Every structure is written in structure tokens, then in C-alpha cells.
């Protein structure tokens, strides 16, 4: 009897692990957008954030700043 219970627990644990690996979070697809420019960059990013975009990265320094945004498809 103990052997059957242990075997059943192992099968259940394996099923839970495999079911977790098949979730949609592993296959999320993204849209990317780059916002350029020193003038109004902050306003553009705030507007995009309101539309569901999130900041991924930024760069360019003071001369030519840019922000990379993403949103799930």
C-alpha cells in the first residue's frame, strides 16, 4: 500500500511540473517601440505607459536620448 501511495505522489508531482512548463507565460510575444528625442521625451513615455507600454531600456545621453518600450501582443 505504501508503495502505491508513493508512486501516486510521484506521478502527481510530475504532472504538476509538466503542467507548469506548458503555461502561456513561457511564450509571451512582445511589440517593441523606440521613442527618440530630447524635446518631449518624458511626455511621450508617460503617454505610452498609459497605453500599456513599459520601459525596457534607455540610452543616448543628453545629445540624442532614446527609450525602448515593450508591450505584450
Buried (B, 14 or more C-beta within 10 A) or exposed (E): EEEEEEEEEEEEEEEEEEEEEEEEEEEEEEEEBEBEEEEEBEEBBEEBEEEEBEEEEBEEEEEEBBBBBBBEE
